[in-house]
Amino acid sequence: MGQFHLLTIALCSIFLSVCVFPETASAQLRQNYYANICPNVENIVRGVVNTKFQQTFVTVPATLRLFFHDCFVQGCDASVIIASSGSNTAEKDHPDNLSLAGDGFDTVIKAKAAVDNIPSCKNKVSCADILTMATRDVIALSGGPSYAVELGRLDGLSSTSASVNGKLPKPTFNLDQLTSLFAANGLSRADMIALSAAHTLGFSHCGKFANRIYNFSRQNPVDPTLDKTYAAQLQQMCPKNVDPRIAINMDPVTPRKFDNVYYQNLQQGKGLFTSDQVLFTDPRSKPTVNAWASSSSAFQNAFVQAMTKLGRVGVKTGRNGNIRRDCGAFN
């Protein structure tokens, strides 16, 4: 037995890359990670988020979207917050990220400043963890579930526009495209359906769904899966040559509440994007939509589970990351 153990160690030394399990990075994440480092960090962040929330509701969808866009590109490492500099075009300046609202970035930067204002906490808490905490807080402030977050991430050491290519879901995606993109991040179809409900909050620019109300196909200029009355309302709010800066609510019923009305809207043909409505029209995902449309608690439990799994994606540890002094710039 002892010889076998030594052989295993020897083989692991030779094939180190094979013996490092993918779970290793997320294994360092744990609740109350900062208990002995910066024990009041969650209250500090929550206080800043609450102040920002009272200033503008946009704080909620902006922060939630920032977290998602961060985690899906190189993992949850706050690389999306880095500003472009010199010859480097950072993630945030990729076309898919230009619509990220500034209030999300501002929330993280202000929370980081408040944390670092405590001498014992200065340069001890990562921007990636602050974004994770702030995301949990905006969900709770808008009526969603509050949950314990796993912490212990380091901030990433690179941020390039090129790294965003093909990593974020498009509003035109079908179920197979959505499922495979989420699977690449270790997330199941159920996780994808749960996380899609982030579209219960926030807004979209008209150009993101104009094809559904004007030129869907030769036979059907309007997407036939859209409720006719809703389609007419969208055409009214987004005329053909509308100012590209005009945005409308993604949830036409409760746009400022984190709830399961998102799924009830899908049942009525009121999903704004193709990638929303397909969750109901595709028979593989329809039963889940129906279940969560009728049970707020079942949806919330699934959402918390999916957010926890999302927070484990591509976590940086050891030499692969550090704690940034300025969330918008590398040390």
Number of C-alpha atoms within 10 A of each C-alpha: 6 7 8 9 10 11 12 13 14 12 13 14 12 11 11 12 9 11 13 11 10 10 12 11 18 20 12 16 18 14 11 17 17 17 11 8 14 20 14 14 23 20 12 16 23 20 16 21 27 16 12 21 19 11 10 10 17 20 26 29 26 24 29 23 20 25 28 21 25 25 25 21 25 23 24 29 33 32 28 33 26 23 18 17 9 5 6 12 16 21 27 24 19 17 11 18 18 11 15 18 16 14 20 25 20 17 25 29 19 16 25 27 17 17 24 18 12 14 10 12 17 16 19 17 26 25 30 32 25 25 28 28 25 28 29 24 26 27 22 16 20 18 12 19 18 14 16 12 20 20 23 21 32 24 25 28 19 18 25 21 19 12 14 23 13 11 17 18 17 15 14 16 16 17 22 10 14 22 19 15 21 19 14 12 19 14 19 17 19 16 21 21 25 24 20 17 19 21 23 25 26 23 19 18 18 22 17 16 18 18 17 24 23 16 13 15 12 7 8 12 13 21 18 14 18 21 18 15 11 17 21 14 12 18 18 10 14 21 13 13 8 13 12 11 10 13 16 16 17 22 24 18 14 15 19 19 19 26 25 24 21 27 30 19 21 24 19 14 22 24 27 26 21 22 19 25 23 22 25 25 17 13 10 13 16 18 13 18 24 15 13 21 20 14 12 15 13 13 23 19 13 18 23 21 16 19 21 16 17 23 27 23 23 22 26 24 19 9 9 12 17 22 21 22 18 16 25 18 15 17 10
